Amino acid sequence: MPVYHQPRKRIILLIITALALLLIARLSYLQLVEKKYSRLADANAVFKKIIYPGRGLILDRHNRSILGNDILYDLMVTPSAVRNVDTAYLCRILQIDKTEFNSRIADAVRKNGKVRPSVFAGLLPAAVHSRLQEGMYLLQPGFELVPRPVRSYPYRAAANILGYIGEISPGMLKMERYADYQSGDYIGLAGLEKTYERVLMGQRGIQYIVKDNLNRPQGSLENGAYDTAAIAGKNLQLSLDIELQVLGEQLMHNKTGSIVAIDPATGGVLAMVSGPSFDPNLLTGTERTKNISQLLADSSRPFLNRGIQATYQPGSAMKPLTALAALDEGVITPAFGYPCHGGYFSCGRRIGCLHSDAGHADNLRLAMSHSCNAYFLHLYRLMVDSDKWGGVKKGHARWREYMASFGLGHRLGVDIPGEHPGIVADTAALNREYHGAWNSCSELYVGMGQGKVAVTPMQMANAMCIIANRGYYYTPHFVDHIDHADDTLLRSFREKHVVAHVSDTAYHSVVYGMEDVVAHGTGKGARIDGIAVCGKTGTAQNRGRVNGVVTDLKDHSVFVAFAPRDNPRIAIAVIVENAGTGALFAVPIANLMMEKYLRDSIPLAKRPMLERMMK
């Protein structure tokens, strides 16, 4: 039988023939019909120019732009195309020498290769850009000016909230989550810029430009048929009130500490001040690297966002939470009183109280308004020693659960990076501290906000939201909505968190006790005419290591509050480091912030106080 009549050979021959015909047809189509790939593959004739989109804007709650875009220019170089350019002219304008010129060319080759454009000199000042633009014909082929949107901060405020952008690092480019980026791209590195990078960044555009055999641009490829337009990033609208933020930064001038104000009805952050602060415009433009180095070297640590990253013992500002836990567990009623005579003596040592007059702690409301230390130390002991726990360790564990439900000892989930969880000692920590042998007297100081408890100002402001709302809160957040985007990213901030099951009667005693603090107690400097303000002063113990020895330093000034008492619109926490009692600095600062937000202005009668705080 002839070989071609064999069935197996015939089938193989038919398959080979079919594949050959398919390949010929495809090649014919690409050569004669489809011109896109042949055009783009011609690397010597087509230059791919990246068009950078404008990043999304950031607006405050009243639609005021607090973070926008300016246009600067990058001088880009394609190393393989650099021929016969006037390097002396370029070096003179950029104020570099020939050695630096060669070094930058070598860096460009190392980063992106010889045929891809790289940044030779980024974010040029206007004067330098103008001089280069006049003489660009001396730098071609090889160099071109490319516009680059850069951030601008018209209010010069909220640096630790907004964050900043910078060029993506080689290390980041190796990570899978940055696969869409390339060398020279800018990316959010801190604050809202980092959290919402994917929303703000937009989408790069590409323009294909045809060049002749001398590498001179001849126009768009196929009249721009293959170009893609840059798509601007989406805008963020914040809950932040920029005028309130600016006032807060002025009030914290020459001070160290923080102010956090939240809208209890939504969890939206109205202001978050970290002192000392800095002008965010320092982090843009050609001086950016130098300015960052100076800020990092500053011993006052302006990059530390004290609103969410610094922790403090809350002092008496924590007493309302101690009361609510004891009320919810039923170990006391609002009528419970304690016979305090100037101190607490039940643990074998005297722990002082500021009051010794009879009856100042006859019930919860009175004890709250007088801030009786003995009363709240005793509440902690009553709760953790309750018979129903079967031991102090279980009792303390239950107390810690309450503090966690109030937002202490863990991250709240605010939408900027770097949040500190704070500290609320659990039984394991106490076992390590006391080698397993401890009782309710060992750490009773936590009942009045001292000892093994430390909180962020954000956590304390959020705790005030819980009391203001009589038992619930929304996760604190800055972004209220994103333009032209679904609500998925913000869904967690719409969830209502109900804590404990404290009765309205119990809240009544705590809330009215806090109102008494402002009406005629240590917080009377926070009074606002016609508005019921509820607050709690605190003097937080401050210890530091000096020459290797733990030393008592000047106390921190603390004040927490919300207003109005009914249908509250603002909850606030103020901490001023090394400033003494809460009444000295924290109270007047909180008062001015609340007055500004609730009344939109500071009355003339309070201008002397305003000037004193600013100075």
C-alpha positions in Angstrom: 0.0 0.0 0.0 1.4 3.5 -0.9 2.5 5.5 2.1 0.0 8.3 1.4 -2.8 6.0 1.7 -2.0 5.0 5.2 -4.7 6.5 7.5 -2.3 7.7 10.2 0.0 9.4 7.9 -2.9 11.1 6.1 -4.3 12.5 9.3 -0.9 13.9 10.4 -0.4 15.5 7.0 -3.9 17.1 7.1 -3.2 18.6 10.6 0.1 20.1 9.5 -1.5 21.5 6.4 -4.3 23.1 8.4 -1.9 24.7 10.9 0.2 26.1 8.1 -2.8 27.6 6.4 -4.0 29.1 9.7 -0.5 30.6 10.3 -0.3 32.1 6.8 -3.8 33.6 7.1 -3.0 35.2 10.5 0.3 36.6 9.2 -1.4 38.0 6.1 -4.0 39.7 8.2 -1.4 41.3 10.5 0.7 42.4 7.5 -2.0 43.6 5.1 -4.9 44.6 7.4 -4.0 45.1 11.0 -1.3 47.8 11.3 -1.4 48.5 15.0 1.2 45.9 16.1 3.6 46.6 13.3 3.5 50.3 14.2 3.9 49.8 17.9 6.7 47.2 17.4 8.8 49.7 15.6 10.7 51.0 18.6 13.0 53.2 16.5 10.2 55.1 15.0 7.5 55.3 17.7 8.0 57.0 21.1 5.6 56.1 23.9 4.9 59.2 26.0 3.3 58.8 29.5 0.6 61.3 30.3 0.2 61.7 34.1 -3.3 62.2 35.4 -4.2 64.8 38.0 -4.7 63.2 41.4 -8.1 63.5 43.0 -8.8 66.6 45.0 -9.6 66.5 48.8 -12.4 68.8 50.0 -13.6 69.6 53.5 -17.2 69.2 54.8 -18.1 72.6 53.2 -16.6 71.7 49.8 -13.5 73.8 50.3 -10.5 72.5 48.5 -7.8 71.7 51.1 -5.6 69.6 48.8 -5.3 70.4 45.1 -2.9 70.1 42.2 -0.3 72.5 40.7 1.7 71.7 37.6 5.5 71.4 37.6 7.7 69.9 35.0 10.1 66.9 34.9 13.0 66.9 32.5 13.0 63.5 31.0 15.9 61.7 29.3 16.0 58.8 26.9 19.7 57.7 27.1 19.9 56.0 23.8 18.7 59.1 22.0 21.1 61.6 23.6 23.4 62.7 20.7 25.1 66.0 20.2 23.2 67.9 22.9 24.6 71.0 24.6 25.5 69.4 27.9 27.3 72.6 29.1 24.1 74.6 28.6 22.1 72.0 30.6 24.6 71.7 33.4 24.7 75.5 33.7 20.9 75.8 34.1 20.7 72.9 36.5 23.8 74.0 38.4 25.5 70.6 38.1 28.8 69.5 36.6 29.7 67.0 33.9 30.3 64.2 36.5 26.8 64.7 37.9 25.4 64.7 34.4 27.0 61.4 33.6 25.9 59.9 36.9 22.3 60.8 36.2 22.5 59.2 32.8 23.9 56.1 34.3 21.1 56.1 36.9 18.5 56.4 34.2 20.0 53.4 32.3 20.1 51.4 35.5 16.5 52.1 36.4 14.7 52.0 33.1 17.2 50.9 30.4 18.5 52.9 27.5 15.4 53.2 25.3 12.9 54.1 28.0 12.5 57.7 29.3 13.5 58.4 32.9 13.4 61.5 35.1 16.7 63.4 34.8 15.6 66.4 36.9 12.3 66.3 38.6 9.8 69.0 39.7 11.6 71.9 38.2 11.1 75.4 39.7 9.3 77.8 37.4 12.5 79.8 36.7 14.5 76.7 35.7 11.6 75.4 33.6 11.4 78.7 31.7 15.1 78.8 30.9 15.0 75.1 29.7 12.0 75.6 27.6 13.7 78.5 25.7 16.6 76.3 24.8 15.1 72.8 24.4 16.3 72.7 20.8 19.8 72.5 22.2 18.9 69.4 24.1 17.3 67.3 21.4 17.2 64.6 20.7 17.2 62.9 24.1 15.5 65.3 26.4 12.0 66.6 26.8 9.9 68.5 29.4 6.9 66.6 30.8 4.2 68.1 32.9 3.7 66.6 36.4 0.8 67.4 38.7 2.1 68.1 42.3 0.1 68.6 45.4 -0.6 72.0 46.9 -2.1 72.9 50.3 -3.9 76.2 50.3 -4.7 76.2 54.0 -1.2 75.0 55.0 -2.8 72.7 57.6 -3.8 69.1 58.3 -0.3 67.7 57.3 -0.6 64.6 59.4 -4.1 63.9 58.1 -3.6 64.5 54.4 -0.2 62.8 54.2 2.1 63.3 51.2 3.2 61.6 48.0 6.6 60.6 46.8 8.4 58.7 44.1 7.8 54.9 44.4 10.9 53.1 45.6 12.7 50.2 43.9 11.8 48.0 46.8 8.1 48.8 46.4 8.3 48.1 42.7 9.3 44.5 43.5 6.0 43.9 45.4 3.1 42.4 43.6 0.6 45.0 44.9 2.5 47.7 43.0 2.7 45.9 39.7 0.8 48.7 38.0 3.5 51.2 38.8 6.8 52.0 37.2 9.9 53.8 38.1 9.3 57.5 38.4 5.7 57.2 39.4 4.5 59.1 42.5 2.5 57.3 45.1 0.8 58.1 48.4 3.2 57.5 51.3 1.2 58.7 54.4 -2.1 59.8 55.6 -5.2 59.9 53.4 -2.9 59.9 50.3 -1.8 56.4 51.3 -5.1 54.9 52.4 -7.0 56.1 49.4 -4.1 55.8 46.8 -6.1 53.6 44.4 -8.9 56.1 44.4 -6.8 59.3 44.1 -4.2 58.1 41.6 -6.3 58.1 38.5 -5.2 56.2 35.3 -2.1 57.1 33.3 -2.6 58.0 29.6 -0.3 57.1 26.7 0.5 59.1 23.6 2.4 57.4 20.7 4.6 59.8 18.8 6.3 59.0 15.5 9.9 60.1 15.0 12.0 60.4 11.9 15.4 58.8 11.3 17.0 61.7 13.3 14.7 61.0 16.3 12.7 64.2 15.7 9.0 64.1 16.6 6.8 64.0 13.5 3.3 63.9 15.1 0.9 61.3 16.6 0.8 57.8 15.4 -2.2 57.3 13.1 -3.6 60.6 14.2 -3.8 59.4 17.8 -5.8 56.3 17.0 -3.9 54.3 19.6 -3.5 57.0 22.2 -5.3 56.6 25.6 -6.4 59.6 27.6 -5.3 60.1 31.2 -8.2 59.8 33.7 -8.0 62.0 36.7 -8.3 60.5 40.2 -11.6 60.7 42.1 -12.1 63.4 44.7 -12.6 62.8 48.4 -15.0 64.8 50.5 -14.1 64.8 54.2 -16.0 65.3 57.4 -13.2 67.6 58.4 -13.9 71.3 59.0 -10.8 73.0 57.7 -11.4 76.3 59.6 -11.8 74.3 62.8 -8.6 72.4 62.0 -6.7 75.7 61.3 -7.9 77.1 64.6 -6.8 74.0 66.5 -3.3 74.2 65.0 -3.1 77.8 66.0 -4.2 76.9 69.6 -1.5 74.2 69.8 1.2 76.6 68.7 4.3 76.1 70.9 2.6 73.2 72.6 2.9 69.4 72.4 -0.2 67.3 72.4 -3.3 66.8 70.4 -6.9 67.8 69.8 -9.5 65.4 68.3 -13.1 66.4 67.6 -15.7 64.1 66.2 -19.3 64.4 65.1 -21.1 61.8 67.4 -23.9 61.4 65.0 -21.7 60.0 62.2 -18.2 59.3 63.5 -16.8 61.8 61.1 -13.7 63.5 62.4 -14.1 67.3 62.5 -10.5 68.1 63.4 -7.4 66.2 64.5 -4.5 68.4 65.5 -1.1 67.0 66.4 1.3 69.6 68.0 3.8 70.5 66.9 2.7 70.5 63.3 4.2 71.7 60.0 3.3 73.2 56.7 2.5 70.3 54.3 3.7 72.5 51.4 7.2 71.7 52.6 6.7 68.2 51.2 6.2 69.3 47.6 8.6 70.7 45.0 12.3 70.5 44.6 13.1 71.2 48.3 11.0 68.2 49.4 13.9 65.9 50.2 15.8 68.5 52.2 12.7 69.5 54.2 11.8 65.9 55.0 15.4 65.4 56.4 15.0 68.5 58.6 11.6 67.4 59.9 12.9 63.9 60.7 15.8 65.5 62.6 13.5 67.7 64.6 13.5 66.5 68.2 9.9 67.6 68.7 8.9 64.8 66.2 6.4 66.7 64.0 5.8 63.6 61.9 4.4 61.8 64.9 0.6 62.0 64.6 -0.2 62.3 68.3 -3.9 62.1 67.7 -3.6 58.4 66.8 0.0 57.4 67.6 0.8 58.9 71.0 -0.7 57.3 74.1 -1.4 59.0 77.5 -2.8 57.9 80.8 -6.3 59.5 80.7 -6.5 60.4 84.4 -9.9 61.4 85.7 -11.2 61.7 82.1 -11.6 57.9 82.3 -13.9 58.0 85.4 -17.2 58.1 83.3 -16.2 54.8 81.7 -15.5 53.2 85.1 -18.9 54.4 86.3 -20.7 53.0 83.3 -19.1 49.5 83.6 -20.0 49.4 87.3 -23.6 50.5 86.6 -24.0 48.0 83.8 -22.8 45.1 85.9 -25.2 46.1 88.7 -22.5 46.4 91.4 -23.8 50.0 92.1 -26.8 52.1 91.3 -26.8 55.9 90.6 -27.6 56.4 94.2 -24.5 54.6 95.5 -22.3 56.8 97.7 -18.9 56.4 99.3 -17.8 58.1 102.6 -14.6 59.7 101.3 -12.7 61.9 103.9 -9.9 63.1 101.7 -8.4 59.8 100.6 -8.8 56.0 100.0 -7.5 53.9 102.8 -8.9 50.4 102.1 -5.8 48.9 100.5 -3.4 49.6 103.4 -2.1 52.9 102.1 -3.5 56.4 101.5 -4.4 57.4 98.0 -5.4 61.1 98.1 -8.5 62.8 97.0 -8.8 66.5 96.2 -12.0 66.7 98.4 -12.5 66.0 102.1 -15.8 67.8 102.7 -18.7 65.5 103.8 -21.1 64.4 101.2 -19.1 65.2 98.1 -19.4 61.5 97.0 -22.9 60.7 98.3 -24.0 59.5 94.9 -22.6 59.0 91.4 -23.6 62.4 90.0 -21.9 64.2 93.0 -18.8 61.9 92.8 -18.5 62.7 89.1 -18.8 66.4 89.5 -16.3 66.5 92.3 -14.0 63.9 90.6 -13.6 61.9 93.8 -10.7 59.5 93.4 -11.7 57.3 96.3 -15.2 56.8 94.8 -13.9 55.5 91.4 -11.1 53.4 92.9 -13.7 51.7 95.0 -16.0 51.2 91.9 -13.2 49.3 90.2 -12.7 47.1 93.2 -16.4 46.4 93.6 -16.6 45.3 90.0 -13.6 43.0 89.8 -14.2 41.5 93.3 -17.9 40.7 92.7 -18.8 37.2 93.9 -20.3 36.3 90.5 -16.8 36.1 88.9 -15.4 33.6 91.3 -12.1 35.5 91.5 -10.4 38.8 90.8 -8.8 37.5 87.6 -12.1 36.8 85.9 -13.4 40.1 87.3 -10.5 42.0 85.8 -11.0 40.2 82.5 -14.6 41.4 82.5 -13.6 44.9 83.3 -11.2 44.8 80.4 -14.0 43.6 78.1 -15.9 46.8 79.0 -12.9 49.0 78.3 -12.5 47.3 74.9 -16.2 47.8 74.1 -15.6 51.5 74.9 -12.8 51.5 72.2 -9.8 51.3 74.5 -6.8 48.9 74.1 -7.3 48.2 70.4 -7.3 50.1 67.1 -10.6 51.7 66.2 -10.0 51.4 62.5 -9.7 55.1 61.5 -8.9 55.6 57.8 -5.3 56.8 58.1 -2.4 54.5 58.7 -0.3 54.2 61.9 -3.0 54.0 64.6 -1.7 52.8 68.0 -3.9 50.3 69.8 -3.3 51.8 73.2 -2.9 49.8 76.4 -5.4 48.2 78.8 -3.6 45.6 80.9 -5.1 42.1 80.7 -4.8 39.3 83.2 -1.7 37.9 81.4 0.1 41.2 81.8 -0.8 41.5 85.5 0.3 37.9 86.0 3.7 38.7 84.5 4.0 41.9 86.6 3.0 40.3 89.9 4.2 36.7 89.2 0.6 35.5 89.4 -0.1 36.9 92.9 -2.3 40.0 92.7 -5.6 41.3 93.8 -7.9 44.3 93.3 -5.6 46.5 95.2 -2.7 45.8 92.9 -3.9 47.9 90.0 -6.9 49.8 91.5 -5.4 53.0 89.9 -7.0 52.1 86.6 -10.3 53.0 88.1 -9.3 56.7 87.9 -7.3 56.4 84.7 -3.8 55.8 86.0 -1.7 52.7 86.2 -1.6 50.2 83.4 -3.8 52.0 81.0 -2.9 54.4 78.1 -5.1 55.8 75.4 -4.8 57.8 72.2 -6.7 61.2 72.0 -8.8 59.6 69.2 -9.9 56.8 71.6 -10.9 59.3 74.3 -12.9 61.5 71.8 -14.6 58.3 70.6 -15.5 57.3 74.2 -17.1 60.7 74.5 -19.2 59.9 71.4 -20.4 56.8 73.2 -21.6 58.7 76.2 -23.0 61.5 74.1 -25.0 58.9 72.1 -26.0 57.0 75.3 -24.4 53.8 74.2 -23.3 53.6 70.5 -20.7 55.0 68.1 -19.6 54.9 64.5 -15.9 54.1 63.7 -14.1 57.5 63.5 -13.2 58.4 59.9 -12.2 61.3 57.7 -13.7 60.5 54.3 -17.4 61.1 54.1 -17.9 60.1 50.5 -15.9 59.5 47.3 -17.1 61.3 44.1 -18.4 59.0 41.4 -17.6 55.8 43.3 -19.7 53.2 45.1 -19.8 53.1 48.9 -17.9 49.8 49.3 -14.7 51.4 50.7 -16.7 53.3 53.3 -19.2 50.7 54.3 -17.5 49.9 57.6 -17.9 53.5 58.7 -21.7 53.3 58.3 -22.0 50.5 60.8 -23.5 51.4 64.2 -21.6 49.8 67.1 -23.8 49.4 70.2 -21.8 48.9 73.5 -23.0 47.3 76.7 -26.6 47.7 77.7 -26.4 50.5 80.2 -29.8 51.9 81.0 -30.8 55.5 80.2 -31.0 56.1 84.0 -27.4 55.2 84.4 -26.4 57.4 81.5 -28.4 60.2 83.1 -26.3 60.2 86.2 -23.0 60.2 84.3 -24.1 62.8 81.7 -25.5 65.2 84.3 -22.5 64.7 86.5 -20.3 65.7 83.6 -22.6 68.7 83.0 -22.0 69.7 86.7 -18.2 69.6 86.0 -18.6 72.3 83.5 -21.4 74.2 85.2 -19.6 74.8 88.5 -16.7 72.5 88.8 -13.1 72.2 87.4 -14.3 72.5 83.8 -16.2 75.7 84.2 -13.8 77.3 81.7 -15.6 75.3 79.0 -19.0 76.9 79.5 -20.8 78.2 76.4 -23.8 80.6 76.9 -27.0 78.9 76.0 -25.5 75.5 75.4 -25.3 72.6 77.9 -21.7 71.3 77.8 -20.8 68.0 79.5 -17.1 67.4 80.3 -14.5 65.9 82.5 -11.1 67.3 83.4 -8.1 65.2 84.0 -4.5 65.6 85.2 -2.6 62.7 83.7 0.5 61.5 85.6 3.6 61.9 83.5 6.8 59.9 84.3 10.0 59.8 82.2 13.4 58.4 82.5 16.0 61.1 83.2 19.6 60.1 83.4 18.5 56.5 83.7 16.1 57.2 86.6 12.3 57.1 86.4 11.2 60.6 87.4 7.9 62.3 88.0 7.6 65.1 85.4 5.0 67.9 85.1 1.5 66.4 84.5 -0.4 66.5 81.2 -3.5 68.7 81.0 -6.5 66.6 79.9 -10.1 67.5 79.1 -12.9 65.5 77.3 -16.3 66.8 76.5 -19.4 66.8 74.3 -22.0 69.4 73.5 -24.9 70.1 73.5 -26.0 67.6 76.2 -29.0 66.6 74.1 -28.6 65.9 70.4 -24.9 66.4 70.6 -23.0 67.8 67.6 -19.4 67.6 68.8 -17.3 65.3 71.0 -13.7 66.4 71.8 -10.6 65.3 73.6 -7.7 67.7 74.3 -4.3 66.7 75.8 -1.5 69.2 76.3 1.7 67.6 77.5 3.5 69.0 80.6 0.9 71.7 81.1 -0.4 70.8 84.6 -4.1 70.5 85.4 -6.8 70.1 82.8 -8.3 73.5 83.7 -5.1 75.4 82.7 -4.9 74.6 79.0 -7.0 71.7 77.9 -10.3 73.3 79.1 -10.0 76.7 77.4 -8.7 75.1 74.1 -11.7 72.7 74.1 -14.0 75.6 74.8 -12.7 77.7 71.9 -12.9 74.7 69.5 -16.5 73.9 70.5 -17.6 77.6 70.4 -16.1 77.9 66.9 -17.8 74.8 65.6 -21.2 75.3 67.2 -21.4 79.1 66.7 -19.1 79.5 63.7 -17.2 82.3 65.5 -15.4 83.2 68.7 -17.2 85.9 70.7 -15.4 89.1 71.5 -15.5 88.3 75.2 -13.3 85.2 74.6 -10.7 86.9 72.4 -8.3 87.5 75.4 -8.4 83.7 76.1 -7.9 83.0 72.4 -4.8 85.2 72.3 -3.4 83.7 75.5 -3.8 80.1 74.1 -2.2 81.1 70.8 0.8 82.6 72.5 
